[in-house]
Amino acid sequence: MAQTPTTIVDELGIALANLADTATGAFTPTLRLGVTGLSRAGKTIFITALVHNLLTGGRMPGFAAMAEGRFIGARLAEYPDATVPRFAYEQHLQSLTAKSPVWPEGTRRISQLRIVLKYQSKHWYAGLRGPSTLNLDIVDYPGEWLLDLPLLGLSFAQWSAEALERARRPGSGKEATPFLDLLAAIDPLKDANDPDAERLATAFTDYLRRSREHGALSTLPPGRFLLPGDLEGSPALTFAPLPPPAQSARNASLYAMLEHRFEAYKAQVVRPFFRDHFARLDRQIVLVDTLRALNAGPAAVADLETALTSVIGCFRQGEANPLLRPFARRIDRILFAATKADHVHHSSHDRLEAILNRLVSNASKRARFAGTQTRSIALAGIRATHEGTISEAGQTLNTIIGTPLQGEALDGVTYDGKTEIALFPGDLPERPDSLFEDGNPVALNFLRFAPPQQLERNASGDVMLPHIRFDRAIDYLVGDWLA
Amino acid sequence: MKRPIARPTANANATGTDPALRTPRAFAPTAVELTDSDFDPAPDETLLAPPPRPMGWLGRLAWTSGGVLLSAALGLAADRLIRDLFAANPWLGWLGLGVLAGFLVAVLALAVREVFALRRLLVLDALRRDAALTTLDNDQQRGRHVVDKLVAIYGDRPDQARARQTVTDHLPHLFDGHEIIAMAERSLMAPLDARAKALTAASARRVALVTAVSPRALIDIAFVLYESVRLAGAIAALYGARPGLFGFWRLTGAVLTHLAVTGGLVLTDGLVEQLVGQGLAAKLSARLGEGVVNGLMTVRVGIAAMRVVRPLPFETQPQPVVRDFIPELTKLATDSAKTT
């Protein structure tokens, strides 16, 4: 039986918190923006670009409030939750604008940020009260942790069956063998002891880590095994999937112990994460790194689809009942975004969006059924390339020009991270379904590019981050709150 | 009481057991004669207006000969005049010749200017079509082309300098045609829209006032006509059309057509307000009520002119509607009612 992701106590807490928000938000409303994306999807870049563009009034012609001159300004504010670190916007910006710019490192812990937006509303009564303010709350977190959310609805037996089935698939044979061998040698019904549990957990973690490094597999919970944070070595992280026991397991058996630890992991690690950061969102942007999955092939694409569908299904979507709105907040708009759109030529953006639509079709159908608006877009929070054409053998190829990261390779050439090249990454398929099928004639290869080397500055000396359709994304996500 | 009876009907057997039932068969597609039916039915002949009758040879002869006669008469008259002047005094003759040359040059220049003005109107029309198309199919190239042309049209406007700069700054960073058009509309059109609305409101106010105080209906009509013509010309010049004489003729035609087509629409989008406004004003005074009605007429001319000459369709900016101008007119009416 599927379990609900939260307990009744959680629900009560969420409702009370919502009520408190409604009371304090009567004058300054708070918009919680859920930036969702698996690991390396570009969450940190998106948030950095968002903060920077809002703070400095960047180049955002598609953001209606700014284009109409109603947007007055923004500032960073203290986040109400004092126990969570602040999003290191300044550091990220510094690494992007340094003399030799690098992308910010992968996120390893959770962080939050509140931006206060000041704007003039378009409504007739706006003239009476002058400029309004809106708090925009954003959370950044390691994308691996997001994969844990579907666990909330699974029992230990269900999860074990799924995980073992995945480990025994022919594709993941090499990485999973040590773990499966160890598993075969251990009887789950014997007495519980910590060394066995630790050996199993280590082998399982190794398997997860290796399969992530080798392929672009994205559906490998539990996420904290890969990025444990300060929970490393704690019992809640020392478990592994076990095959179902032949007879009912005794309370003192290994099986019962691991099951207990799995439940503890859910209750004490995953559920608070969900309750504190995802249960009360108003808007959601789902960032998808389509290109990386395309590089890795059909299995990775199918994996990505499964992961996205199960993760997005955990969120509370739909239109809230107006009477219940003070207690229940729901996500009423979701934007699906294919990130790193600057890594393909703009003439391919349509196809990129088509592929994205195919990847999230199940998730977006479910969301729309619940009453949520969805839209999809190909965007780049920070544009690292520019475009040009090359004529070769009578054909005109649309290329992108940029500096590939050190170690990226194409056609036997490995780049040193300093040479600028013009790249034709291959045509994206016209039919998105073909990405799920084996034996594609064209091997796509999207190189990763270094951040832009030279950045323009605006009149007040602030760096302007170039972007692709980022302004439209912001307009869709927060625009109507600034109307 | 009768018993129930059943009898076979005459054609029951004929359809029930058809001896020539055909079995399914498959053919190669090349052997097939395609008989796809046309799903667009031919237009109903009775609904089409008969085509206008081309001018017959008699009419053409009449016009041609008349034209030849007229130009011959004009040429002859000019020739006679110059000869007479020379006969009177050679000095006077030379002067007359010079004046004639000046006249001809001026007429030629006017004609050239008219041609350019007409072309300007056509260019604006084409731009609007292109922009609408770009919004639909999202073509970046066409969007850039439209914006480049717009920037060129407004290139000599000092007050648009900043908007032009914004547009050229943003242009390289936009990839979607409709986004380009929206950006251009926000930056270039929005200030012009505001000024066109202000012009319209001012005209409507003048018309309402003059109607309220004028002693004769004829004066009202003349003033409404005068104001409408002036307003349409001012709005066209504002959006960069610069109509000349013939251009203005065209513009008037377009505005009138637009009014005829959308008159009903404009009515519906502001019907309630119009009725309310007029009712209120009419209660105060019959003359004031008429003034408001005439003012609304001018407002509609202004709106129609905006829609006809604006080089971009209304996408991000709200369409002007009669409702926007009602408060001003009724305020004027009630104010003047109080003072009288």
Interface residues (C-beta under 8 A of the other chain):
Chain A: R59 P61 G62 A64 A67 E68 H346 H349 R383 P466 H467 I468 R469 R472
Chain B: Q140 T166 D169 H170 H173 L174 F175 D176 E179 A182 M183 R186 S187 A190 T316
